[in-house]
Amino acid sequence: MTKESTKRPAHAAWRRLKKNKIAIAGLFIVILYVACAIFAPYISPHDPTKQSLADSFLMPNAEHLLGCDEFGRDILSRIIWGARISLLIQVSSVIVALLVGISLGALGGYYGGKLDELIMRFMDILLAFPGMLLALAIVAMLGPSVRNLIVAIGIYSVPQFARITRGAVLAISANEYVLGAKAIGESDLSVIVRYVLPNALSPIIVQTTLRMATVLLTASGLGFLGLGVQPPNPEWGTMLSSARMYLRSAPHVAIFPGLAIMITVLGFNFLGDGLQDALNPRLKE
Amino acid sequence: MPTLVSAEKVLKHFPIGGGILTSKPTGWVRAVDGVSLSVEKGRTLGLVGESGSGKSTTGLLLLGLLKPSGGRIFFEGEPLEELLRRDPRRFRRRAQIVFQNPFASLNPRMTVKDIVGRGMKLHGLVESDRELDERVAALLSEVGLKEEHLNRYPHEFSGGQRQRIAIARALALNPEFIVLDEPTSALDVSVQAQILNLLKGLQRLRELSYLFISHNLAVVRHMSHEVAVMYLGKVMESAPKDSLFSDPLHPYTQALLKSIPKISFPPEDIEKKVIEGDIPSPVNPPSGCPFNPRCRRAVDICRAEMPDFREVMPGHWVACHLV
């Protein structure tokens, strides 16, 4: 028995992840994005909402690295502050989806039978709506605001997590250690929380990462349609939306927020795919 | 010998189908179909049978981990149902289980200390964390592991060592009765003997009663005092070990004993001795005696009527029309 193997499985997963260059690039992008969001007040060179009409449509220069928009606001600063809003929406809505999805999926997978049927058919109904349309309908109903955006995106992400969790719980419940736990007198809740869910974690982690990308796209999409974050708050989709009118004369106003969305989404997807391979090495073979 | 656990005509039928719209199941799997047996205090009842004969389901029923569809189970003369209703946790302390596959029976996210000590913590059998450490360490040494293994995870152990951890977990609550569900069939032959001897030693020391489930007749012979032979959810024959192995009465038991390959020279002709065909489906069991489609001696009554399970010699029970 080697020293190496005395570590937890997470260490082995990290070693595998480190070898995957694309995943590490993804991780780097995600870290950069999160850092921008957290340290926005300290690193953004200008006030993201301060207008200066003299600087309208300013091309990128030394003072304004990515130029200025139609109101002369610094685009780089707006993108950095935009990360903050996007991350808030992503994290909150994914937490909503995780809490509801994992609970429903675990209940269905563990107890099975009619409860499972009922939950999963309801999830099928939610899945039958095109995701964007569902979020759109919810926001249209509740009115556009960051809170409603989070609720809408959260709800439409629930079925993914419920499905993934249910599948994992079904597979894990078949293990003898679950029966063994019941034999020593663990309650159902304790069996789920201590024995089943910890072993169902890896598909959930992967799904969470990949979902972050989808959620960002949806939030920007809703912003672009005017149902997301409202101006003058700097959100990437909203920025893109107002910039589209000047696409011919000042393309940089649209290009940079568009790039920000694209790179961040790619980052989360790279990381998610890498995690998939690192956490389930057998799937790759 | 007083009886510790006994089953009387226990049934377990699992429904097939039956969703949210079709509430009626389309059929039943008769996994356990009228099993009667008893485990004496401090002794081992070996339960043999082919895969799918309902051995493991019987074990789970005796532990109260599955609810029987019919029949009764007694634990020291008290109905199991009653014990589970009155104080389920207390019953959990009295009856434990060791599973077949030590790679699936230990939670990979828990340390050995948590796996073995969790039961004691749950039942409030220890006062402090230090006492828990001591108790778990003592259990580990009892099953042949070391104290330094305390904080390791299951994946760091070999199959035999894992099975020792599983045994320590079962012992932790100081039970009277342990179901051993094929505890050695996933292990290397050399390790099997070690585990079997460990189990025998523990039985003597702690006066444990075992239900030893296996398809391996040699192992059952080594371990058991009494043996019951199951086929398609029914007990076909049960007798003290020596009587069953030297004087099997049921054609199925006879065929089973003959089909054990022996190491001999010249090699014996095993082909002529195997039982033809497969075990029938428990969804659609044959009428009459469940063994009749494969029995060479079957006559008309075997196809029509299920024989009674009767005592033909003291302690020797058999379900066959021809005996």
Interface residues (C-beta under 8 A of the other chain):
Chain A: M1 S5 T6 R8 P9 K114 E117 L118 R121 N175 E176 Y177 L179 G180 A181 K182 A183 I184 G185 E186 R194 Y195 P198 N199
Chain B: G19 I20 L60 L63 L65 P88 R89 R92 R93 A95 Q96 I97 F99 Q100 N101 A104 S105 L106 N107 P108 R109 M110 R118 G119 L122 H123 R152 Y153 H155 E156 A166 R169 A172 L173
